[in-house]
Amino acid sequence: MRTSPRDVGYGEASRASVNHGRPVAKLVPVQPVPRQFGQLPNLLVPRDFDEPLPESELARWEGDANS
């Protein structure tokens, strides 16, 4: 029986992968690790983060020397 990593889900029993009857790998369930967002735990993203920039700010980012 062939076993791929997709065949072993969370919390299932371990399975052995064999080649010509000899065990070559053992797939075991893993415990999911909670992920932390970035390296700044106290980072606050402002509500208007996704809003378009004001024209004066946009001109400075685009290198307009007249602003």
Backbone as CSV, one residue per row, in Angstrom:
resi,resn,N_x,N_y,N_z,CA_x,CA_y,CA_z,C_x,C_y,C_z
1,MET,0.830,-1.179,0.000,0.000,0.000,0.000,0.876,1.244,0.000
2,ARG,0.640,2.158,-0.924,1.400,3.404,-0.968,0.728,4.432,-0.062
3,THR,1.548,5.221,0.580,1.041,6.254,1.475,1.667,7.575,1.094
4,SER,0.850,8.576,0.900,1.367,9.915,0.645,1.096,10.766,1.875
5,PRO,1.790,11.907,2.024,1.555,12.757,3.187,0.100,13.200,3.314
6,ARG,-0.622,13.295,2.201,-2.026,13.687,2.275,-2.893,12.616,2.902
7,ASP,-2.425,11.370,2.893,-3.213,10.276,3.456,-3.215,10.281,4.972
8,VAL,-2.240,10.936,5.588,-2.139,10.958,7.043,-2.640,12.299,7.529
9,GLY,-3.741,12.311,8.241,-4.324,13.551,8.735,-3.976,13.777,10.187
10,TYR,-4.456,14.889,10.721,-4.219,15.201,12.125,-4.951,14.199,13.004
11,GLY,-4.255,13.686,13.993,-4.869,12.809,14.969,-4.993,11.359,14.528
12,GLU,-4.586,11.012,13.338,-4.665,9.624,12.897,-3.438,8.859,13.388
13,ALA,-3.509,7.547,13.264,-2.387,6.702,13.669,-1.232,6.860,12.692
14,SER,-0.043,6.467,13.126,1.118,6.553,12.241,1.058,5.438,11.201
15,ARG,1.753,5.665,10.090,1.807,4.678,9.016,3.252,4.554,8.547
16,ALA,3.597,3.360,8.106,4.942,3.123,7.591,4.896,3.086,6.073
17,SER,5.912,3.647,5.463,6.069,3.598,4.010,7.168,2.588,3.726
18,VAL,6.889,1.660,2.826,7.850,0.590,2.562,8.288,0.600,1.108
19,ASN,9.486,0.061,0.887,10.036,-0.100,-0.456,10.544,-1.534,-0.544
20,HIS,9.931,-2.336,-1.394,10.283,-3.759,-1.537,10.185,-4.483,-0.202
21,GLY,9.153,-4.137,0.568,8.921,-4.828,1.833,9.734,-4.321,3.007
22,ARG,10.651,-3.382,2.768,11.469,-2.850,3.865,10.950,-1.466,4.243
23,PRO,10.788,-1.195,5.527,10.321,0.136,5.930,11.375,1.200,5.620
24,VAL,10.956,2.295,4.986,11.892,3.367,4.648,11.516,4.684,5.318
25,ALA,10.279,4.816,5.740,9.851,6.049,6.398,8.645,5.756,7.271
26,LYS,8.488,6.554,8.295,7.330,6.428,9.166,6.648,7.792,9.210
27,LEU,5.387,7.820,8.804,4.608,9.055,8.838,3.813,9.079,10.132
28,VAL,4.004,10.142,10.884,3.312,10.269,12.167,2.506,11.559,12.176
29,PRO,1.409,11.598,12.914,0.615,12.824,12.977,1.385,13.926,13.685
30,VAL,1.145,15.145,13.265,1.791,16.296,13.893,0.745,17.126,14.609
31,GLN,1.203,17.868,15.592,0.325,18.787,16.298,0.482,20.158,15.667
32,PRO,-0.618,20.769,15.226,-0.504,22.099,14.628,0.038,23.111,15.643
33,VAL,0.897,24.000,15.170,1.500,25.022,16.020,0.817,26.354,15.707
34,PRO,0.294,27.029,16.724,-0.313,28.332,16.455,0.717,29.296,15.878
35,ARG,0.295,30.050,14.857,1.213,30.998,14.216,1.012,32.381,14.791
36,GLN,2.121,33.087,14.953,2.089,34.454,15.439,2.322,35.379,14.259
37,PHE,1.537,36.437,14.181,1.653,37.374,13.081,2.887,38.233,13.275
38,GLY,3.876,38.055,12.416,5.064,38.907,12.412,5.872,38.877,13.686
39,GLN,6.777,39.827,13.780,7.667,39.916,14.928,7.261,41.021,15.894
40,LEU,6.202,41.748,15.561,5.768,42.866,16.396,4.413,42.539,17.013
41,PRO,4.392,41.949,18.205,3.122,41.515,18.788,2.172,42.676,19.099
42,ASN,2.679,43.882,19.289,1.823,45.022,19.625,1.545,45.915,18.426
43,LEU,1.754,45.406,17.224,1.532,46.181,16.013,0.042,46.463,15.836
44,LEU,-0.280,47.718,15.649,-1.658,48.115,15.400,-1.756,48.643,13.975
45,VAL,-2.649,48.070,13.205,-2.868,48.509,11.830,-4.058,49.462,11.845
46,PRO,-3.871,50.699,11.356,-4.976,51.655,11.391,-6.140,51.219,10.501
47,ARG,-7.345,51.662,10.854,-8.539,51.292,10.095,-8.459,51.754,8.642
48,ASP,-7.813,52.883,8.383,-7.746,53.412,7.028,-6.522,52.907,6.248
49,PHE,-5.943,51.803,6.679,-4.734,51.269,6.049,-4.933,51.006,4.559
50,ASP,-6.079,50.482,4.174,-6.327,50.118,2.778,-6.914,51.254,1.939
51,GLU,-7.130,52.395,2.529,-7.695,53.526,1.790,-6.643,54.113,0.846
52,PRO,-7.078,54.720,-0.254,-6.120,55.369,-1.158,-5.366,56.491,-0.441
53,LEU,-4.124,56.705,-0.847,-3.317,57.770,-0.248,-3.822,59.131,-0.712
54,PRO,-3.676,60.163,0.130,-3.984,61.514,-0.323,-3.057,61.874,-1.495
55,GLU,-3.499,62.755,-2.360,-2.725,63.127,-3.550,-1.327,63.619,-3.197
56,SER,-1.197,64.414,-2.119,0.119,64.945,-1.749,1.078,63.815,-1.346
57,GLU,0.578,62.834,-0.592,1.405,61.688,-0.178,1.760,60.819,-1.378
58,LEU,0.794,60.573,-2.235,1.021,59.768,-3.416,2.077,60.398,-4.323
59,ALA,2.036,61.706,-4.474,3.013,62.405,-5.310,4.435,62.237,-4.742
60,ARG,4.559,62.259,-3.420,5.892,62.069,-2.819,6.414,60.648,-3.051
61,TRP,5.544,59.646,-2.982,5.969,58.268,-3.236,6.352,58.054,-4.687
62,GLU,5.686,58.758,-5.573,5.960,58.609,-7.003,7.107,59.489,-7.473
63,GLY,7.690,60.258,-6.575,8.866,61.053,-6.912,8.564,62.374,-7.585
64,ASP,7.365,62.892,-7.404,7.005,64.189,-7.986,7.676,65.275,-7.163
65,ALA,8.607,65.991,-7.765,9.380,67.016,-7.050,8.552,68.259,-6.757
66,ASN,7.403,68.434,-7.375,6.589,69.625,-7.176,5.700,69.567,-5.943
67,SER,5.706,68.490,-5.216,4.814,68.393,-4.068,5.548,68.692,-2.772
